[in-house]
Amino acid sequence: MERCEVQALIDRLAERHTDWTVFEALARHIVRDEHALRAVLDAITSHPNPKVRRLCADLMDHHGDDRCVETLRQALHDPVPRVRRQAVHSLSCQRCKTCALTVGVVPVLTDVALTDENMWVRREAVCALAFQPRDARAAAALRVLLARETDPKITSEVHGALRIHDEEYRRASNAAARVRQQRIDRM
């Protein structure tokens, strides 16, 4: 496919009612054509339309590999929260990809969870941490979040992720649950 055709498909993602056949066509092209992949990666960080940036980042959820990591990291600083949220998901979701990323994403996810101003982006990062292998850096960041986060849905997700990343926290949580259950049983 010629470069101008790929760019035309990318630009069509901006239409009010997205034609998903365009999305699927781009997906087919980025798998086969390095130039198409490069055009989509460029659009993630430089297209003027945030919907296009988000949808191009979404393409990397299923079709991304290590070549997309740096671009998605840059997208974590996009001014539009929906673009940042999609970048977090595309970086962290390994089960959708045909080939898992070889780059560790825990430091990136903890940074987003601790610093992003948007609660939806922070929530996406915390949820993503729950699917990462046990990591002391994640546990430390999650404990900080637990102490300062005010959004109840995020704190609920933090509890779940801490049970994965922090053995001591999981034991304490299980013990507290047993005590609560014993109280209920006595009623």
C-alpha positions in Angstrom: 0.0 0.0 0.0 1.3 3.4 -0.8 2.1 5.8 2.0 -0.6 8.3 0.9 -3.2 5.6 1.0 -2.2 4.7 4.6 -2.3 8.4 5.6 -5.8 8.6 4.0 -6.9 5.7 6.2 -5.4 7.2 9.3 -7.2 10.6 8.5 -10.5 8.8 8.1 -10.3 7.7 11.7 -11.2 11.3 12.6 -14.7 10.9 11.0 -17.5 11.5 13.5 -18.8 8.0 13.0 -15.8 5.8 12.7 -16.0 3.3 9.9 -14.5 0.3 11.6 -13.6 -1.3 8.3 -11.0 1.5 8.1 -9.6 0.5 11.5 -9.5 -3.1 10.4 -7.8 -2.2 7.1 -5.1 -0.3 9.0 -4.6 -3.3 11.3 -4.1 -5.6 8.3 -1.6 -3.1 6.8 0.5 -2.5 9.9 1.1 -6.3 10.2 2.5 -6.5 6.7 4.0 -3.2 6.0 6.7 -1.4 8.0 5.8 2.0 6.4 2.2 1.6 7.5 3.3 0.8 11.1 5.6 3.8 11.1 2.7 6.0 9.9 0.4 4.8 12.6 3.1 5.3 15.3 3.8 8.8 14.0 0.0 9.6 14.2 -0.1 8.6 17.8 2.1 11.5 18.8 1.7 14.0 16.0 -1.8 13.8 14.5 -3.8 17.0 15.2 -7.0 15.0 16.0 -7.0 13.4 19.5 -9.5 10.7 18.3 -7.0 9.6 15.6 -4.2 9.6 18.2 -6.3 7.4 20.5 -7.4 5.0 17.8 -3.9 4.6 16.5 -2.8 3.9 20.1 -5.6 1.4 20.2 -4.2 -0.4 17.2 -1.1 -1.1 19.2 -3.1 -2.9 21.8 -3.4 -5.9 19.5 -0.7 -5.3 16.9 2.0 -3.6 18.9 5.4 -5.0 19.6 8.6 -3.6 21.0 8.8 -1.1 18.2 5.7 0.8 19.6 6.9 1.1 23.2 8.7 4.4 22.9 5.8 6.0 21.0 3.3 4.8 23.5 5.5 6.2 26.3 5.5 9.6 24.6 1.7 9.4 24.3 1.5 9.1 28.1 2.1 12.9 28.0 -0.6 13.7 25.5 -2.8 16.6 26.7 -6.0 14.5 26.1 -6.7 12.0 28.9 -8.4 9.4 26.6 -5.2 9.2 24.5 -3.1 8.7 27.7 -5.5 6.1 29.0 -5.3 4.1 25.7 -1.5 4.4 25.7 -1.5 2.9 29.2 -3.7 0.0 28.1 -1.8 -0.6 24.9 1.5 -0.7 26.8 0.3 -2.9 29.6 -2.1 -5.4 28.0 0.0 -8.4 27.0 -2.8 -10.9 26.5 -4.2 -9.2 23.4 -0.9 -9.1 21.6 0.4 -11.8 19.3 3.8 -11.3 20.8 4.2 -9.9 24.3 6.4 -6.9 24.8 9.8 -7.7 26.2 10.1 -4.3 27.9 9.1 -4.1 31.5 6.3 -1.7 32.0 6.0 -1.6 35.8 8.0 1.6 36.3 5.9 3.4 33.6 2.7 2.2 35.1 3.6 3.2 38.7 4.7 6.7 37.4 1.3 7.1 35.7 -0.6 5.8 38.7 1.2 8.2 41.0 1.3 11.3 38.9 -1.4 11.5 36.2 -4.0 14.2 37.0 -6.9 12.3 35.5 -8.5 9.6 37.7 -9.5 7.5 34.6 -5.9 7.3 33.5 -4.7 6.6 37.0 -7.3 3.9 37.4 -6.2 2.3 34.1 -2.6 2.2 35.3 -3.6 0.7 38.7 -5.7 -2.0 37.0 -2.8 -2.7 34.6 -0.5 -3.2 37.6 -2.7 -6.0 38.8 -1.9 -8.0 35.7 1.9 -7.5 35.9 4.2 -10.0 37.6 4.9 -9.4 41.3 7.2 -6.5 41.7 8.4 -4.6 44.8 8.4 -1.3 42.9 4.7 -1.8 42.2 4.0 -2.7 45.8 5.8 0.5 47.1 3.9 2.7 44.6 0.6 1.1 45.5 1.1 1.6 49.2 1.7 5.3 48.5 -1.5 5.4 46.4 -3.4 3.7 49.1 -2.4 6.4 51.6 -3.3 9.4 49.4 -5.9 8.4 46.8 -9.4 9.7 47.3 -11.3 8.0 44.5 -13.0 4.9 46.0 -12.8 2.9 42.8 -9.1 3.5 42.5 -8.5 2.5 46.1 -10.5 -0.7 45.5 -8.3 -1.5 42.5 -5.2 -0.6 44.6 -6.3 -3.2 47.3 -6.6 -5.9 44.6 -3.2 -5.0 43.0 -1.5 -4.9 46.4 -2.7 -8.4 47.2 -0.8 -9.5 44.1 2.4 -7.5 44.6 2.8 -7.5 48.4 2.7 -10.9 50.2 2.6 -9.2 53.6 -0.4 -7.1 52.6 -2.2 -10.2 51.3 -1.6 -12.0 54.5 -2.9 -9.0 56.6 -5.9 -8.6 54.2 -6.8 -12.3 54.5 -6.5 -12.2 58.3 -8.8 -9.1 58.4 -11.3 -10.9 56.2 -11.3 -13.9 58.5 -12.0 -11.6 61.5 -14.9 -9.9 59.7 -16.3 -13.3 58.7 -16.1 -14.6 62.3 -18.0 -11.5 63.5 -20.7 -12.2 60.9 -20.9 -15.8 61.9 -21.4 -14.9 65.6 -24.5 -12.8 64.7 
